[in-house]
Amino acid sequence: MTRTEQKQRYNEANYKQVKVSVRPTIANAFKSACEDRKQTQAQVLTSAMIEYVSADVVLDKQTKTTDPHSTRPKRRKAVAVIIDQLERIRDAEQTYLDNMPENLSESERAENAKESISILDDVIDQLGTAF
């Protein structure tokens, strides 16, 4: 068996192709962004997939378990994903508050946004401290 055949057999046994169709402008921008950041498209898409499923399918290479919380490092990684998502939500809420018209700056909407940001900050700090 040639080296190429061995590699193809290994890839077939250990990887699954995921095909996606997007507009050329998106594909070109994505390719360019990956090149700028010196990452492969597969690396970025894999990271996005793992984040999307909240690290539920990360396999332990030794035990082949799909339990995302079987070890402390896996639990820390899962918490890091949650913290990242909470930070994005907090930042979106902050952007909402920052872009609120002046006449609404003291409104109930503004107060709710401020309270949400404060609570999210506390939760993020607590999770960061715990892990």
C-alpha positions in Angstrom: 0.0 0.0 0.0 1.4 3.4 -1.0 1.8 6.3 1.4 -1.0 8.1 -0.4 -3.3 5.1 0.0 -2.4 4.8 3.7 -3.2 8.5 4.3 -6.5 8.2 2.4 -7.5 5.1 4.4 -6.6 6.9 7.6 -8.6 10.0 6.7 -11.6 7.9 5.7 -11.5 6.1 9.1 -10.9 9.2 11.2 -12.5 12.2 9.5 -15.8 13.1 7.9 -16.1 15.7 5.1 -18.7 18.4 5.6 -19.6 20.3 2.5 -21.2 23.7 2.5 -22.3 26.0 -0.3 -22.0 29.8 0.2 -21.9 32.8 -2.0 -18.6 33.4 -3.7 -18.1 36.7 -1.8 -18.5 35.0 1.5 -16.2 32.1 0.5 -13.5 34.6 -0.8 -13.7 36.7 2.4 -13.5 33.6 4.6 -10.5 32.3 2.7 -8.7 35.7 2.9 -9.5 36.0 6.6 -8.1 32.5 7.3 -4.9 33.3 5.3 -4.5 36.6 7.2 -4.8 34.8 10.5 -2.5 32.0 9.3 -5.2 29.3 10.0 -6.6 26.7 7.7 -10.3 26.9 6.8 -10.7 23.4 8.4 -9.2 24.7 11.7 -11.6 27.6 11.8 -14.7 25.6 10.8 -13.8 22.8 13.3 -13.5 25.4 16.1 -16.8 26.9 15.1 -18.5 23.5 15.1 -17.1 22.6 18.5 -18.2 25.9 19.9 -21.6 25.5 18.3 -22.2 22.2 20.0 -20.7 23.5 23.2 -17.9 21.0 23.2 -20.2 18.1 23.5 -18.5 16.0 20.9 -14.9 16.5 21.8 -13.4 13.0 22.0 -10.8 11.9 24.5 -8.1 10.4 22.4 -7.3 7.6 24.9 -10.7 6.6 26.1 -12.7 7.6 23.0 -15.4 8.8 25.3 -17.9 11.4 24.1 -18.5 12.6 27.7 -17.6 16.3 27.5 -17.0 16.5 31.2 -15.0 13.4 31.9 -11.9 15.2 33.0 -11.2 18.6 34.7 -9.4 20.0 31.6 -12.5 19.1 29.5 -14.7 20.8 32.1 -12.5 23.9 32.1 -12.7 24.0 28.3 -16.5 23.7 28.4 -16.7 26.5 30.9 -14.3 28.6 28.7 -16.8 28.1 25.8 -19.7 29.2 28.0 -17.7 32.2 29.2 -16.9 33.2 25.6 -20.6 33.0 24.7 -21.6 35.0 27.8 -19.0 37.7 26.9 -20.4 37.9 23.4 -23.9 38.4 24.8 -22.7 41.0 27.3 -20.8 42.8 24.5 -23.9 42.8 22.3 -26.0 44.1 25.2 -23.4 46.9 25.8 -23.5 47.8 22.1 -27.3 48.0 22.3 -27.0 50.3 25.3 -24.2 52.4 23.7 -26.3 52.9 20.5 -29.5 53.7 22.4 -30.9 57.2 21.6 -30.2 59.8 24.2 -33.9 60.3 25.0 -34.0 56.6 26.1 -30.8 56.6 28.2 -32.8 56.7 31.4 -35.7 54.5 30.3 -36.7 51.1 31.6 -35.0 49.6 28.5 -31.7 51.2 29.4 -32.0 50.1 33.0 -32.7 46.6 31.9 -29.7 46.6 29.6 -27.5 47.9 32.4 -28.8 45.3 34.8 -28.2 42.5 32.3 -24.7 43.7 31.7 -24.0 43.8 35.4 -25.4 40.3 35.9 -23.4 38.9 33.0 -20.2 40.5 34.3 -20.8 38.8 37.7 -21.5 35.4 36.2 -18.4 35.6 34.0 -16.3 36.6 37.0 -17.8 33.7 39.1 -17.2 31.1 36.4 -13.7 32.4 35.8 -12.9 32.1 39.5 -14.4 28.6 39.8 -12.4 27.2 37.0 
